[in-house]
Amino acid sequence: MTPPRLAWIALATACLIPVMLEGQRELPPVSYVCPMAEHAEVLADAPGKCSLCQMPLVPTRLDSAFACPLHPAIISEKAGRCPIDGRDQLPVVIALHWSCADQPQERFMEPGRCRNSAARTAVREPRAHGDHNPKHGGQLFMASDKWHHVEATLPEPGRLRLYVYDNFTRPMPASRFQARTVTRERFDTATRTSIDLEAAPLTPAKAGQWLEARVSLRTLPAKVTVKMRFDPRLPEDRFDFVFEAFSREPVALPRSTQAPRPPAAPAAVRAAAPPDTAPAAPPSAAPVPDQLPPPVVSPSPELYTLRAGDPLPAAVPELVSFLTARSKEIEDLIARGQLGAVYVPALLGKDAVLALGQHAGGLPDSTRAATARAIRQLVLAAWQLDAAGDLGDGQKVSRAFADFAAAARIIQAAHAAR
């Protein structure tokens, strides 16, 4: 959903006056989201009603954080090792607010003091569709029902595997669903439908933990379409996967190298439980094996030298160069069909422009307001890239990137003219 352009003007003042987190960093702007977890893609910059269910939108601060890949309730503000199994924490999108023990029903949008003079506690909630990290080294997309997710892997020539998750990326028994692979098809212009020319059924494997098929893919890059039905009353979903390399199943850490389990994390960094509106994980859901997280796709290591969790540059010229590199990385990923990976450079670009917002006081008066509007536009475009990439919708990804790139150019030009 693209917010009305007039909304940028109303928020210009808010962008010019950064809100700081306990003297550490600028907070992300307040956004308005649907309280229903299955409508997580509804995002606005002003109060209103959900376009899907008409419930009043609620304020929140969407933020980047880091979670344990196999223990997603453990969330940290900064990248690090999971305190349970020692694995690298991976980037996720969370909802940030503050709470007070003496006002448990209140959700505060800023840090501060409670009525009893105690400091407000930061609460980082897992967000539906906020975890895009594949569990098996493959590619992950969201289904059109905005609830199910699928991950496809190509572990070796001729073998495709498919895993199924819910809207919080919790594993589900794949044997519940019907699916097939399509490696050749023909589009019928008369009926506007695709006709399978070469297809293979995906059948349950490993006690139904995943679906598997033998396919004719022997060379790379390999393109395969998965057609899947989640509900017999609904049309099939289509997922187009492009594999530039064979999938690498993460290897389990030896017990001797695992970090010991520490005491419970303080409330300031402990994640809240998923909201009641989130569907409960099926009781028969298959457990996820003990694994290391897959590497983040980075197509050009010589250009993209930073990754999620690395410190941002401090100086303005380096921040601008960093933003330029992130924009180029998104463009490259879109061209290569790697839509599920665009969220990483998109959210890094968002962090860069929020950091640049702290230097807005040095801009000429003639460009300051336009730059503030561009910052707000880029932040929302980053969240839209995140949502559209999750869905694997190339058209929505391209539209969101057009907004992202246009805003980036305005910001770059403003700081170049300082």
C-alpha positions, 0 to 999 in steps of 0.5 A, a space after each residue: 500500500 502506497 501512502 498518499 503523497 500529501 502525508 509526507 508534508 504533514 510528517 516533515 516536521 517530525 522528520 526534522 526533529 529526531 527522537 533519540 533512544 536514551 541518547 543512543 540513536 534516532 528512533 524509527 518514525 511512528 507508523 500505523 499498522 493493522 492490529 490483525 497479524 494477517 494484515 501485517 502489510 497494511 502500513 500508513 503514516 497517519 491514523 485511519 482504518 485497515 483497508 482489509 478489515 476496517 479495524 482502527 490502525 494502531 501506532 507502533 515503531 517498526 524497527 530492525 532487530 536481530 533474533 536467534 534463527 531457531 529461537 526467534 523469541 530471543 531478540 536483541 537490538 544489536 547483532 550478536 550470538 544467540 545466548 542459547 546455541 551460539 549461532 549468529 542472530 539474523 535481521 528481523 523486523 519488530 514492533 517497538 514500544 515502551 511499557 510501565 509496570 504500573 500502567 500495564 495496558 499502556 503502549 508508549 511510543 517514546 522512552 521516558 519515565 513511568 508515574 513511579 519515576 522508573 524508566 520505561 521498559 523497551 518491548 520488542 515484539 515479533 511481527 508477523 512476516 517480520 522474519 524472512 530468514 530461510 531455515 535450510 539455506 534456500 529461498 523463502 516466499 509468502 503465499 497469497 493468503 498472507 499467512 503461509 510461507 514456503 522455502 524451496 531448496 535445491 540441495 543437489 542436481 535434480 532434487 527440490 525440497 519444499 518447507 512450509 511455515 506459518 506467518 511467524 516462520 514457525 515450521 508446519 507439517 508440509 504433508 498437509 499440502 499438495 504441490 508440484 514443480 513445473 520446469 517447462 510450461 506454455 502460456 495460452 493466450 486464449 485462456 490466459 493460463 499457463 499449461 504445464 509441459 514438464 511437471 513433477 509432484 512434490 511428495 512428503 519426505 522425512 515423516 512429512 517435514 518437507 515435500 520433495 520432487 525429482 526435477 530435470 534441473 542439472 545446471 545453474 542458474 536453475 529456474 523452477 516454479 512451484 504450484 501449491 494449494 493451501 486450501 481446496 477452496 482457493 486457487 493455486 499459489 505460484 512461486 518462481 524460484 531462481 537458484 544461482 547455486 545449490 542450497 547449502 544445508 546449515 551444519 550443526 554446531 558441535 556441543 563443545 562450541 555452543 555458548 552456555 545458556 545465560 540467565 534470563 535476559 533483562 526486560 529491556 531486551 526480552 521480546 514480547 510473545 507473539 500477539 494473540 491475533 497470531 495463529 497458533 503453531 499446529 501442535 504437530 508441527 515438525 521440529 526444526 533441526 539443529 542448524 546454523 543460519 544460511 548466509 545472506 545473498 550478496 551478489 557482488 562482495 567487492 561492492 557490498 562490504 557491510 552486512 546487517 549488524 555491522 556498524 554504519 559509517 559515521 561521516 555524512 559522505 560515507 553514509 551517502 556512499 553506503 546508501 548508494 551501494 544499498 540502492 544498487 544492491 537492491 536493483 541488482 537483486 531485482 534484476 536477478 530475481 532474488 526478491 526474497 533477499 531485497 529486505 536486507 539492503 532495503 533495511 540497511 538503507 533505511 538505517 542509513 537515511 535515519 542516521 543522515 536525518 541526524 545531520 539535517 541541521 547542516 543542510 540549507 533551508 531550501 533543501 531541508 524540508 524536501 530532504 525530510 520528506 524524502 527520508 520519510 518516503 524512503 523509510 516507508 518504501 523500505 518496509 514496502 520492499 520488505 513486504 513485497 519481497 516476502 510475497 515474491 511479487 516482482 511488480 510490487 517490489 519494482 514499484 516500491 524500489 522506484 519510490 526508494 530510489 527516487 527518495 535516495 536520489 533526493 537525499 544524495 543530492 541534498 548532502 552533495 550540495 552541502 
